[in-house]
Amino acid sequence: MTFYESCVRGALRAYKLTLSPLIGRQCRFLPTCSEYAAAALISHGPWRGALLAGRRLCRCHPWGGAGFDPPPPSRRGADRPARTWTCEP
């Protein structure tokens, strides 16, 4: 587990222990919006993950949808290595 992943999971845990009981369980989706945001941030990185989490939060309202809505799979699959930057002469 990377340091980034540990930080995201720690923030999710802190949210669930502090703010979530005050707000109440009102999410219409499974996984919940906070779990979706954590999964999106871990699998897609901070920028795209934050964009996906924001889009999900905008869909979470009384007139929106409901049901099972997992984050989309990462563009970087198991067969595609992470992008590496090299300076070639």
Legacy VTK file of the C-alpha trace (Angstrom):
# vtk DataFile Version 3.0
C-alpha trace
ASCII
DATASET POLYDATA
POINTS 89 float
0.000 0.000 0.000
1.460 3.347 -1.037
1.600 6.448 1.129
-1.022 8.130 -1.081
-3.398 5.191 -0.741
-2.901 5.166 3.041
-3.737 8.876 3.212
-6.914 8.447 1.151
-8.058 5.479 3.239
-7.235 7.393 6.444
-9.275 10.386 5.290
-12.201 8.079 4.465
-11.966 6.476 7.902
-11.820 9.888 9.613
-14.864 11.066 7.641
-16.837 7.952 8.558
-16.006 8.348 12.253
-16.618 12.096 12.549
-18.898 13.692 9.935
-20.859 10.748 8.585
-22.776 10.089 11.851
-23.795 13.760 11.962
-25.012 13.835 8.357
-26.719 10.459 8.435
-26.936 7.673 5.886
-28.599 9.338 2.934
-26.636 8.085 -0.041
-28.809 6.381 -2.639
-25.951 4.567 -4.341
-23.856 1.553 -3.510
-20.942 2.015 -2.815
-21.633 5.184 -0.868
-20.370 8.470 -2.234
-17.453 8.566 0.218
-16.385 5.007 -0.653
-16.753 5.824 -4.369
-14.557 8.910 -3.944
-11.867 6.924 -2.124
-11.883 4.167 -4.756
-11.779 6.708 -7.607
-8.917 8.644 -5.995
-6.902 5.471 -5.451
-7.465 3.901 -8.855
-7.452 7.036 -11.065
-5.157 9.402 -9.169
-5.882 12.759 -7.537
-7.008 14.801 -10.557
-9.223 12.378 -12.453
-10.369 10.784 -9.173
-11.503 14.156 -7.834
-13.346 14.848 -11.084
-15.131 11.487 -10.916
-15.998 12.010 -7.235
-17.389 15.488 -7.965
-19.533 14.144 -10.804
-20.857 11.427 -8.505
-21.721 13.950 -5.775
-23.649 16.003 -8.330
-25.712 12.910 -9.205
-26.523 12.142 -5.569
-29.771 14.036 -5.020
-33.417 13.024 -4.428
-34.333 13.194 -8.130
-31.202 11.406 -9.309
-30.646 7.733 -9.837
-29.989 5.011 -7.317
-28.468 1.566 -7.195
-25.085 -0.012 -7.831
-22.673 2.518 -9.366
-18.985 1.581 -9.008
-16.193 3.825 -10.267
-15.178 3.119 -13.866
-12.158 0.899 -14.407
-8.821 2.619 -14.620
-7.491 3.443 -18.071
-4.198 1.921 -17.024
-4.938 -1.790 -17.011
-2.823 -4.597 -15.681
-1.276 -5.099 -19.107
-0.483 -1.393 -19.573
2.432 -0.152 -17.452
2.445 3.226 -15.795
3.592 6.088 -17.988
7.248 6.842 -17.549
8.868 10.017 -18.753
12.294 9.759 -20.264
14.457 12.301 -21.979
15.941 10.693 -25.012
18.709 12.449 -26.947
LINES 1 90
89 0 1 2 3 4 5 6 7 8 9 10 11 12 13 14 15 16 17 18 19 20 21 22 23 24 25 26 27 28 29 30 31 32 33 34 35 36 37 38 39 40 41 42 43 44 45 46 47 48 49 50 51 52 53 54 55 56 57 58 59 60 61 62 63 64 65 66 67 68 69 70 71 72 73 74 75 76 77 78 79 80 81 82 83 84 85 86 87 88
